[in-house]
Amino acid sequence: MRHLLSAGDLSLAEATSILDVAEEMHAIQDRPIKKLPTLRGRTVINMFFEDSTRTRTSFEMAGKWMSADTINISAKGSSTSKGESLRDTMLTLDAMGTDCFVIRHGSSGAVAQAASWVRAHVVNAGDGTHEHPTQALLDAFAIRRHLRAGGDDAFEGRTIAIVGDLLHSRVVRSNVLLQRTLGSRVVLVAPPTLLPTGVEQWGCEVTNDFDAVVDEADIVMMLRVQRERMHGGFFPTAREYTELYGLTPERLARLRPGAAICHPGPMNRGLEISSEAADATNSLILDQVTAGVSVRMSVLYHLLGGSPE
Ligand code: NCD
């Protein structure tokens, strides 16, 4: 594996290997000293041209816990704000001997483009409304652990409902691609105005009726209403959105036994998800965050190699 640009590039064997190694990495969370020598001497540059809390911090932790030298660059502090092109910035940093770039960019396709210019490995940490493969991997990791706790961690035969602002979401596309490889049934739920064009060709069931699927799903994954990407009215009022598409206390009560709740964060509490649901005992939201570090350690390990001590 040279780059991780799309969840669709992963074979079942590769995805499973990333999840399995992440499981081994997960053990480090319980140690007082969180340090492995695995990536000693390797340099990872995190380039975030868009805001981030969990993705950036967890990539930095993942690198540091494996002893890589991690460097953070944001658009504001780099020469891109002086007008340097992305290509020149990438070539400059690549020429310094960088081993891996972790890139988040506001334009769909920008990360794949950057990967074509450099010698180093590249991980897509979110490109526009396109993809966010490590998010889908950490979701799968948290879901698999939840299923395992219930006695059977197979994805086949599971129903995952992904609900909300699918139009602006890179998380949904990566999840659809990865969950298809893993064997789940994915049902997409959104108002007609928030469905991506061409969604019929994604090979999933699509509905506007959340109530029709809420009690069928093994996993209900709520997505954030991405107001910063919305130019215009996509739904009449926030209250109506919550009534039709929110994980309200009423819908929470209708989840089937053993079902769990996911949300990639950041959440709009009270809009797409109620606090009752976000903080419920069957909410995996903080498990997803914890999984983020382990899965990103595994991804860096798969790309950069190193000793599996
Ligand atoms: C997501 C993102 O940035 O794509 N968040 C994340 O990485 N945890 C989803 C979002 O912004 O709503």
Boltz pocket constraint, residues with backbone or C-beta under 6 A from the ligand:
constraints:
  - pocket:
      binder: B
      contacts: [[A, 51], [A, 54], [A, 55], [A, 125], [A, 126], [A, 132], [A, 135], [A, 170], [A, 171], [A, 223], [A, 224], [A, 226], [A, 264], [A, 265], [A, 266]]
      max_distance: 6.0
